[in-house]
Amino acid sequence: MKIPTMAEMTASGEQPEVLFWVGCMGSFDDRAKKITKAFAKLLIKSNVKFAVLGAEESCTGDPAKRAGNEFLYQMQAFANVQVLNGYEVKRIVTSCPHCFNILKNEYPELGGNYEVIHHTQFLQRLLNEGRLEVKGGSFKGKRITFHDPCYLGRANGEYEAPREVLAKLDAELTEMKRCKDRGLCCGAGGAQMFKEAEKGDKEVNVERTEDVLEVKPDIVAAGCPFCNTMMTDGVKHFNKESEIEVKDIAELIAEAADL
C-alpha cells in the first residue's frame, strides 16, 4: 500500500481531494497504526484521491495545550499551519477527535482555516454517496456498543455519523446508559493519557468499562485511538478480553468490506 505525500503530489502538479492527518497515535502507537491502515484501505477502495504529510506532519499541540503549556502549543500549531498553508490544503480528514477538534476550532486563530472532517463523518459520506459499499454479514447477531469520544460528541455535537456507519454492519446496536450528550470520558482526555491519575476512588476507564459491561456487548466500537487504548485497558482490568473486542469503526467497516 503506497500512499503519496503532499510533497510528491505537489511535485507532480496534483492536488488531493483530502489530506489524511494521521496524528501521533496513528503514526507511532502499534495498536492505532492498525486503525490508520484500515482507514487508508477504505479510502483506496472508495477511489478517494488522498495524501499524507509524512515526515512533515508533527503533533497538533493538543496534549501540550490541554496540559497548560500554551507556548509549546502555539509553536507546534504555527509550524503545522505554515506547512498546511504552503500546500494550500483545503480539506483534512483525521481518525483522531483530538486532532479533529483542535484543527477545526483552534487553528483558525493562528491562520489555519480548513474544512476538517472526522473519519466517521467521511465514511458516512462515502457510504451515502455509494462510493463505498459494505455487506454486514460477518457481524450478524453481534452486539455492538459505541463509546462517544468527548471531542467528537460533546465538544462538536457529532453523535449520528458514527452510529449511521455502524448501522450498515447488520449488528445489534445497543446504547450504554451514559451515551451521546450524557456520555462519559474514557479517562484519557485533558492530557490524562500521559500522566498518572490524581488520587481518587477509581480509574475513569474502569468506571466507563462498568457501563460497557452492563449492556453485555461482543464489541465496543470506538472512534478515537485514545479511547481505544483506555477501553482496551478497562476490558483487561475485568479479564473480559476473551469476550469483548475493542475496535475502531474504520476497522469494523474494513472487516465488513473484506479488506
SULWOUR-V169463 format. One record per residue. N is the residue number from 1. RES is the residue in one letter. SS is DSSP state (H for helix, E for strand, C for the rest). NEAR is the number of other C-alpha atoms within 10 Angstrom. D_FIRST is the distance of its C-alpha to the first C-alpha in Angstrom with 1 decimal. Layout:
N | RES | SS | NEAR | D_FIRST
N | RES | SS | NEAR | D_FIRST
//
This chain:
1 | M | C | 7 | 0.0
2 | K | C | 5 | 3.8
3 | I | C | 13 | 6.4
4 | P | C | 16 | 9.9
5 | T | E | 19 | 12.8
6 | M | H | 24 | 16.2
7 | A | H | 16 | 17.7
8 | E | H | 14 | 15.5
9 | M | H | 16 | 16.0
10 | T | H | 14 | 19.7
11 | A | H | 10 | 20.2
12 | S | C | 9 | 19.3
13 | G | C | 8 | 21.7
14 | E | C | 12 | 19.4
15 | Q | C | 18 | 19.5
16 | P | C | 19 | 16.9
17 | E | C | 14 | 18.3
18 | V | E | 19 | 17.6
19 | L | E | 22 | 16.6
20 | F | E | 25 | 14.7
21 | W | E | 25 | 16.9
22 | V | C | 25 | 15.3
23 | G | H | 23 | 18.7
24 | C | H | 17 | 20.0
25 | M | H | 19 | 19.6
26 | G | H | 21 | 15.9
27 | S | H | 17 | 15.3
28 | F | H | 11 | 17.7
29 | D | C | 13 | 19.0
30 | D | H | 10 | 17.5
31 | R | H | 15 | 18.3
32 | A | H | 24 | 17.0
33 | K | H | 17 | 13.6
34 | K | H | 17 | 13.2
35 | I | H | 27 | 14.3
36 | T | H | 24 | 11.9
37 | K | H | 16 | 8.9
38 | A | H | 20 | 11.1
39 | F | H | 24 | 12.0
40 | A | H | 22 | 8.7
41 | K | H | 18 | 8.1
42 | L | H | 21 | 11.7
43 | L | H | 19 | 11.5
44 | I | H | 14 | 9.1
45 | K | H | 15 | 11.5
46 | S | C | 16 | 14.4
47 | N | C | 12 | 13.5
48 | V | C | 15 | 14.0
49 | K | C | 15 | 13.8
50 | F | E | 21 | 12.9
51 | A | E | 22 | 12.5
52 | V | E | 21 | 13.0
53 | L | C | 19 | 15.9
54 | G | H | 16 | 14.3
55 | A | H | 7 | 17.3
56 | E | H | 13 | 19.6
57 | E | C | 17 | 19.3
58 | S | C | 17 | 22.1
59 | C | C | 17 | 23.8
60 | T | C | 26 | 25.4
61 | G | C | 23 | 28.7
62 | D | H | 24 | 29.2
63 | P | H | 20 | 30.1
64 | A | H | 18 | 32.5
65 | K | H | 17 | 34.2
66 | R | H | 14 | 34.6
67 | A | C | 14 | 36.1
68 | G | C | 13 | 38.6
69 | N | C | 13 | 37.4
70 | E | H | 14 | 37.5
71 | F | H | 12 | 37.7
72 | L | H | 15 | 34.4
73 | Y | H | 20 | 32.7
74 | Q | H | 18 | 34.0
75 | M | H | 12 | 32.9
76 | Q | H | 17 | 29.3
77 | A | H | 23 | 29.2
78 | F | H | 18 | 30.9
79 | A | H | 16 | 28.4
80 | N | H | 21 | 25.6
81 | V | H | 20 | 27.7
82 | Q | H | 14 | 28.3
83 | V | H | 16 | 24.6
84 | L | H | 21 | 23.8
85 | N | H | 14 | 27.0
86 | G | H | 9 | 26.3
87 | Y | C | 15 | 23.2
88 | E | C | 12 | 25.3
89 | V | C | 20 | 22.9
90 | K | C | 17 | 24.4
91 | R | E | 15 | 22.2
92 | I | E | 23 | 20.3
93 | V | E | 21 | 18.7
94 | T | E | 26 | 18.5
95 | S | C | 29 | 18.3
96 | C | C | 26 | 21.2
97 | P | H | 25 | 24.7
98 | H | H | 25 | 26.2
99 | C | H | 23 | 24.0
100 | F | H | 24 | 24.6
101 | N | H | 21 | 28.3
102 | I | H | 18 | 28.8
103 | L | H | 26 | 26.8
104 | K | H | 19 | 28.6
105 | N | H | 15 | 32.1
106 | E | C | 15 | 32.7
107 | Y | C | 19 | 30.8
108 | P | H | 13 | 33.0
109 | E | H | 8 | 36.0
110 | L | H | 12 | 34.2
111 | G | C | 13 | 33.4
112 | G | C | 21 | 29.9
113 | N | C | 19 | 30.1
114 | Y | C | 18 | 26.9
115 | E | E | 13 | 26.2
116 | V | E | 22 | 24.4
117 | I | E | 21 | 22.9
118 | H | E | 25 | 22.1
119 | H | H | 24 | 19.1
120 | T | H | 26 | 21.5
121 | Q | H | 20 | 23.4
122 | F | H | 19 | 20.3
123 | L | H | 25 | 19.5
124 | Q | H | 21 | 23.2
125 | R | H | 15 | 23.1
126 | L | H | 19 | 20.2
127 | L | H | 17 | 22.1
128 | N | H | 13 | 25.4
129 | E | C | 10 | 24.4
130 | G | C | 11 | 23.0
131 | R | C | 14 | 19.5
132 | L | C | 19 | 18.3
133 | E | C | 17 | 20.3
134 | V | C | 17 | 20.8
135 | K | C | 14 | 23.1
136 | G | H | 18 | 24.6
137 | G | H | 13 | 26.2
138 | S | H | 15 | 24.5
139 | F | H | 19 | 26.2
140 | K | C | 11 | 29.6
141 | G | C | 11 | 32.5
142 | K | C | 14 | 30.5
143 | R | E | 18 | 31.9
144 | I | E | 25 | 29.6
145 | T | E | 24 | 30.9
146 | F | E | 25 | 29.2
147 | H | C | 29 | 29.9
148 | D | C | 27 | 30.3
149 | P | C | 28 | 28.8
150 | C | C | 24 | 31.7
151 | Y | C | 20 | 29.9
152 | L | C | 22 | 28.6
153 | G | C | 20 | 31.8
154 | R | C | 17 | 35.0
155 | A | C | 13 | 33.9
156 | N | C | 14 | 32.4
157 | G | C | 12 | 33.9
158 | E | C | 20 | 30.7
159 | Y | C | 17 | 31.5
160 | E | H | 14 | 30.8
161 | A | H | 17 | 27.1
162 | P | H | 26 | 25.8
163 | R | H | 18 | 28.5
164 | E | H | 16 | 28.0
165 | V | H | 23 | 24.3
166 | L | H | 24 | 25.5
167 | A | H | 14 | 28.2
168 | K | C | 18 | 25.8
169 | L | C | 23 | 25.2
170 | D | C | 18 | 28.7
171 | A | C | 18 | 29.5
172 | E | E | 17 | 32.7
173 | L | E | 17 | 32.3
174 | T | C | 14 | 34.8
175 | E | C | 16 | 35.7
176 | M | C | 22 | 36.9
177 | K | C | 13 | 40.4
178 | R | C | 15 | 39.0
179 | C | C | 17 | 36.3
180 | K | H | 21 | 35.5
181 | D | H | 14 | 38.0
182 | R | H | 12 | 39.7
183 | G | C | 17 | 36.5
184 | L | C | 21 | 36.6
185 | C | C | 20 | 34.3
186 | C | C | 25 | 32.2
187 | G | C | 21 | 33.8
188 | A | C | 20 | 31.1
189 | G | C | 17 | 32.2
190 | G | C | 15 | 34.3
191 | A | C | 15 | 32.5
192 | Q | H | 14 | 34.0
193 | M | H | 16 | 30.6
194 | F | H | 11 | 31.5
195 | K | C | 9 | 35.1
196 | E | C | 8 | 37.5
197 | A | C | 13 | 39.2
198 | E | C | 8 | 42.8
199 | K | C | 7 | 45.5
200 | G | C | 7 | 45.8
201 | D | C | 6 | 46.2
202 | K | C | 9 | 42.7
203 | E | C | 15 | 39.0
204 | V | H | 19 | 37.6
205 | N | H | 23 | 34.6
206 | V | H | 20 | 37.2
207 | E | H | 15 | 39.2
208 | R | H | 22 | 36.1
209 | T | H | 22 | 35.2
210 | E | H | 15 | 38.8
211 | D | H | 18 | 38.1
212 | V | H | 25 | 35.1
213 | L | H | 16 | 37.2
214 | E | H | 10 | 40.0
215 | V | C | 15 | 37.9
216 | K | C | 16 | 36.6
217 | P | C | 22 | 33.0
218 | D | C | 19 | 30.5
219 | I | E | 21 | 27.6
220 | V | E | 24 | 27.8
221 | A | E | 26 | 25.3
222 | A | E | 24 | 24.4
223 | G | C | 24 | 22.9
224 | C | C | 28 | 22.9
225 | P | H | 26 | 21.5
226 | F | H | 21 | 25.1
227 | C | H | 27 | 26.6
228 | N | H | 24 | 24.2
229 | T | H | 21 | 25.4
230 | M | H | 22 | 29.0
231 | M | H | 28 | 29.2
232 | T | H | 20 | 27.6
233 | D | H | 17 | 30.2
234 | G | H | 23 | 32.8
235 | V | H | 24 | 32.1
236 | K | H | 15 | 32.3
237 | H | H | 13 | 35.6
238 | F | C | 12 | 37.1
239 | N | C | 11 | 35.6
240 | K | C | 13 | 33.9
241 | E | C | 14 | 30.3
242 | S | C | 9 | 30.9
243 | E | C | 11 | 32.0
244 | I | C | 20 | 29.9
245 | E | E | 17 | 26.2
246 | V | E | 22 | 24.9
247 | K | E | 23 | 21.6
248 | D | E | 27 | 20.1
249 | I | H | 26 | 20.4
250 | A | H | 28 | 16.7
251 | E | H | 21 | 16.3
252 | L | H | 22 | 19.3
253 | I | H | 24 | 18.1
254 | A | H | 20 | 14.7
255 | E | H | 17 | 16.9
256 | A | H | 19 | 19.3
257 | A | C | 19 | 16.8
258 | D | C | 10 | 15.8
259 | L | C | 11 | 12.0
//
